[in-house]
Amino acid sequence: MKGLFRNKEVMRSFIIFTSASLVFITAALVWNVRFGLFTAVVCLALGGISLFTVYRRYRNIAELSGRIDRILHGEDYLSLEKNTEGELAILESEIHKMVVRLREQQNRLRDEKMYLADSLADISHQIRTPLTSINIIVSMLSEEGISGDKKRELLLKLKKLLSRIDWLITALLKMSKLDAGTIKFQSETMPMKDFINKACMTLFVPIELHGQELTVRAEGEFSGDIRWSGEAVANILKNCMEHTPEGGRINICAEENAIFTEIVISDSGSGIAEEDLPHIFERFYKGAFDEDKGGFGIGLALARMIVREQNGTLKAENCENGGARFIMRFYKSTV
């Protein structure tokens, strides 16, 4: 109770109430002694009730302040829901909502920090592997007496490794831009067949060298960001090519309707292991078949990010007769 009078507002109210009460009591005593005594008793009672009410309010505020302080010092799950009515209860409810929001943000920041640490470790591992091979090749090239054929073979391997690192860094930069939301997708329209041909142009020769058969059936028009959407289609096609044996088939079926544009890419390869299906689009995830292919595990993740950013979906499944199927849908705006 003594601490209550340290509050200037309470002290000021107490002085004003006391002064007014003394004036009323004095005036009542002058007019009538018994009425003056009655006035004094009423003033004392009202003053006591008022003081007790103020004391309880400030005690609740002090308790609330103490609970907030304990939350700030690490008690993450301390409840703030105590008062049930009045303005203090409203204040406590709003503070409780703020604390819940801060807890969610803290958990999200912690998760993002862990994700960033894991991503940096994965990136470091992905780059270190080809760099180790490059160091070995450079050491072999520096040896005396190496034949011209062997040198050309090593230089070809070196070129492939450098291309892989360049592709990895480029893909990571694209993913970081998508994560940051700095990419502004353009809405363009072109015939579906032209879009598919443009997206797959860089893979026609590798598919032919693998002795694979590519079949394209495209109808209607494609509406969306041509460059980024083509990147997604190319990444999926590249994945199918790498998992389809020599002499296998890859099919692309693209069409549009009033609701969405659908692009289905399927192959006659090894398919996707059941345990890999839930994780196939996760960043840096490499399934059982990918370990032997030497992939980075980011092509499909990048494709899904591109499709999602354009109000689309990307799903992977196994075909009934073997092989994998990727279903890409771009939903049309209803505005």
Secondary structure, DSSP 8 states (H G I E B T S, - for coil): -GGGGGSHHHHHHHHHHHHHHHHHHHHHHHH-HHHHHHHHHHHHHHHHHHHHHHHHHHHHHHHHHHHHHHHHTT-TT-------SHHHHHHHHHHHHHHHHHHHHHHHHHHHHHHHHHHHHHHHHHHHHHHHHHHHHHHHHTSTT--HHHHHHHHHHHHHHHHHHHHHHHHHHHHHHHHHT------EEEEHHHHHHHHHGGGHHHHHHTT-EEEEEE-SEEEE-HHHHHHHHHHHHHHHHHTS-TT-EEEEEEEE-SSEEEEEEEESS----TTTGGGTTSTT---TTHHHHT--S-HHHHHHHHHHHTTEEEEEEE-TTSSEEEEEEEE----
